[in-house]
């Protein structure tokens, strides 16, 4: 099946994380030129992965403007934006510093807003070059719909990402922009982030990491955590012409967790 991705250009944020790395690789396999971005990247360092690396702090308006300008000057187009960068601070509500709560919104929500804002003009032009237009895919979470203790900041930010996705999709359509905007909602993913969440939950509750993992797995009807490649495959679909009429949609990749 031709997904209509060969020769397109994509920007992926948080590319050094598990989901980000898997997404970059999956897009590459479909012939996409991938600009991989993350905070603190050394752009001069040689890489063997075939990716074009850019340093990007998603909370910086100046960084976003610079990276998008570089992409437009170098490639003349941007077909796909994957807003993947995110953090998951876990703490008691009555003990969490405001700075930590605010930081979650700065990265998880403001970063998505700034990226969408900075990329809109070039993506609107690029959207005329391929069937289904350009595609913005925001990585949300099952936590947008199913809250959990000690994760008020994370759940709140991912719910905000979901609503921002829907509102942006409607607004871009009203403006006549050929840009589809959708969100992907993973369940608990086998990742460094999940390992850190387990460790912090264990500190807060006294439960062992093994018991926490067993409880999380039990919440996924298919009986295991999500693999990063499975999230990446969903992103590829949403970016492709196969999803050319998917707009303001939330694609859950969670083994049925959202429906239990």
C-alpha positions in Angstrom: 0.0 0.0 0.0 1.4 3.4 -1.0 1.1 5.7 2.0 2.1 8.8 -0.1 5.0 9.7 2.2 8.0 9.2 -0.1 9.8 12.5 -0.6 8.0 14.4 2.2 9.7 16.3 5.0 8.9 15.8 8.7 9.9 17.4 12.0 9.8 15.3 15.1 10.3 16.8 18.6 11.6 14.8 21.5 13.5 12.6 19.0 15.9 11.2 21.6 13.1 9.6 23.6 11.8 6.1 22.9 8.7 7.1 21.1 10.5 9.9 19.2 13.3 7.6 18.0 10.9 4.9 16.9 8.8 7.6 15.1 11.9 8.9 13.2 12.8 5.4 12.1 9.3 4.5 11.0 9.0 7.6 8.9 12.4 7.1 7.4 11.3 3.6 6.3 8.5 5.2 4.3 10.9 7.5 2.4 10.4 10.6 4.6 13.2 13.0 5.1 13.2 13.4 8.9 14.4 16.4 10.9 14.9 15.0 14.4 15.0 17.6 17.2 15.6 17.6 20.9 16.9 20.0 23.5 20.7 20.3 23.7 21.4 18.5 20.4 24.9 19.1 18.9 24.0 19.9 15.3 27.6 19.7 14.2 28.0 16.1 15.4 28.1 13.5 12.7 25.3 10.9 12.9 25.0 7.5 11.3 21.3 7.3 11.4 20.6 9.4 8.3 18.6 11.9 10.3 19.0 15.7 10.1 19.4 16.8 13.7 18.3 20.2 15.1 18.6 21.6 18.6 15.1 22.7 19.7 13.8 23.7 23.1 10.1 23.4 22.5 9.3 26.1 25.1 11.3 28.7 23.2 9.5 30.8 20.6 12.9 31.8 19.2 14.0 28.2 18.8 10.9 27.3 17.0 11.1 30.3 14.6 14.7 29.5 13.9 14.2 25.8 13.2 11.2 26.3 11.0 13.0 29.0 9.0 16.0 26.7 8.5 13.7 23.9 7.3 11.9 26.2 4.8 15.1 27.6 3.5 16.8 24.2 3.1 13.8 22.1 2.0 11.2 24.5 0.9 8.5 22.5 2.6 7.3 20.8 5.8 4.7 18.2 5.4 4.6 16.5 8.8 5.0 17.9 12.3 5.1 15.4 15.2 4.8 17.2 18.5 6.2 14.4 20.7 8.3 16.1 23.4 6.9 15.7 26.8 7.6 15.1 30.5 5.6 13.3 33.2 6.3 14.7 36.7 4.7 12.6 39.4 3.9 14.0 42.8 1.3 14.6 45.5 -0.9 17.6 44.7 -0.5 19.0 48.2 3.3 18.8 47.9 4.1 19.5 44.2 6.0 22.8 43.6 4.2 25.2 41.4 7.4 25.4 39.2 7.1 21.6 38.5 3.4 21.9 37.6 4.1 24.9 35.4 7.0 23.2 33.7 4.8 20.3 32.6 2.4 22.8 30.9 5.4 24.7 29.3 6.7 21.5 27.6 3.6 19.4 27.1 1.2 22.2 26.1 2.9 25.4 25.3 5.4 23.4 23.2 2.6 22.0 21.0 1.1 25.5 20.7 4.4 27.1 19.7 5.2 24.4 17.2 1.8 24.6 15.6 2.0 28.3 15.4 5.5 28.5 14.0 4.9 25.8 11.4 1.4 26.7 10.2 2.4 29.0 7.3 4.9 26.6 5.6 2.7 23.6 6.3 -0.3 25.4 4.7 1.8 25.8 1.5 3.2 22.3 1.6 -0.3 20.9 2.1 -1.2 21.9 -1.5 1.6 19.5 -2.8 0.1 16.2 -1.6 -3.2 14.4 -1.3 -4.6 14.8 2.1 -2.6 17.9 2.8 0.0 18.4 5.5 -0.3 16.6 8.9 0.3 17.6 12.5 0.3 14.7 14.9 0.3 15.6 18.6 1.3 12.8 21.0 -1.2 12.9 23.8 -1.9 10.0 26.1 -4.6 7.8 27.5 -4.2 10.0 30.6 -6.1 12.7 28.7 -9.2 10.6 29.4 -8.3 8.4 32.4 -6.9 10.2 35.4 -4.5 8.6 37.9 -3.3 9.5 41.4 -0.1 11.5 41.7 -0.3 12.5 38.0 -2.5 15.6 38.0 0.1 17.6 36.0 0.5 15.0 33.4 -3.2 14.2 33.0 -4.1 17.9 32.8 -1.5 18.6 30.1 -2.5 15.7 28.0 -6.2 16.6 28.2 -5.2 20.1 27.1 -3.3 18.7 24.1 -6.4 16.7 23.1 -8.6 19.8 23.2 -6.0 22.0 21.5 -5.8 19.4 18.7 -9.6 19.5 18.1 -9.8 23.3 18.2 -6.8 23.7 15.9 -8.3 21.2 13.4 -11.5 23.2 13.3 -9.7 26.5 13.0 -7.4 25.4 10.2 -10.4 24.1 8.3 -12.2 27.5 8.8 -9.1 29.2 7.4 -8.9 26.9 4.5 -5.5 25.5 5.5 -4.8 22.1 4.0 -3.5 20.8 7.3 -4.9 17.8 9.1 -4.5 17.9 12.9 -4.9 14.7 14.9 -3.6 13.2 18.2 -2.2 9.8 19.1 -3.0 8.5 22.6 -0.7 5.7 23.8 -1.3 3.7 26.9 1.6 2.9 29.2 4.6 2.5 26.9 7.7 0.4 27.5 10.1 3.3 27.9 12.6 5.2 30.0 9.8 7.5 31.0 7.6 4.7 32.2 10.5 3.3 34.2 10.9 6.7 35.9 7.1 6.8 36.6 7.3 3.4 38.2 10.2 4.5 40.4 8.5 7.7 41.5 5.1 5.9 42.2 7.0 3.4 44.3 8.5 6.2 46.4 5.1 7.8 46.8 3.0 4.7 47.6 5.4 2.1 49.0 4.4 -0.4 46.3 7.1 -2.4 44.6 7.9 -1.6 41.0 6.9 -5.2 40.1 3.5 -4.8 41.7 3.0 -1.5 40.0 3.9 -3.0 36.6 1.4 -5.8 37.2 -1.4 -3.4 38.0 -0.7 -1.3 34.9 -0.5 -4.3 32.7 -3.8 -5.6 34.1 -5.4 -2.3 33.0 -4.5 -3.1 29.4 -6.9 -5.8 28.1 -4.4 -7.1 25.6 -2.2 -8.0 28.6 1.0 -6.0 28.1 2.5 -2.5 27.8 2.6 -0.6 24.5 5.8 -0.8 22.4 7.3 2.4 21.0 7.1 1.0 17.5 3.4 0.6 17.8 3.0 4.3 18.7 5.3 5.1 15.8 3.1 3.1 13.4 0.1 5.0 14.4 1.9 8.3 13.7 2.9 7.0 10.3 -0.7 6.2 9.5 -1.9 9.6 10.6 0.8 11.3 8.5 -0.1 9.3 5.4 -2.6 9.7 2.7 -4.4 6.6 4.1 -5.6 9.0 6.8 -6.5 11.8 4.4 -10.0 12.2 5.9 -8.9 11.9 9.5 -9.1 15.3 11.2 -9.5 16.3 14.9 -9.3 12.6 15.7 -7.8 10.8 18.7 -6.2 7.5 17.8 -5.8 5.3 20.9 -2.9 2.8 20.9 -3.4 1.1 24.3 -4.6 -2.4 23.9 -8.1 -1.5 24.8 -7.2 0.5 28.0 -9.3 3.5 27.0 -12.5 1.4 26.9 -12.1 -0.4 30.2 
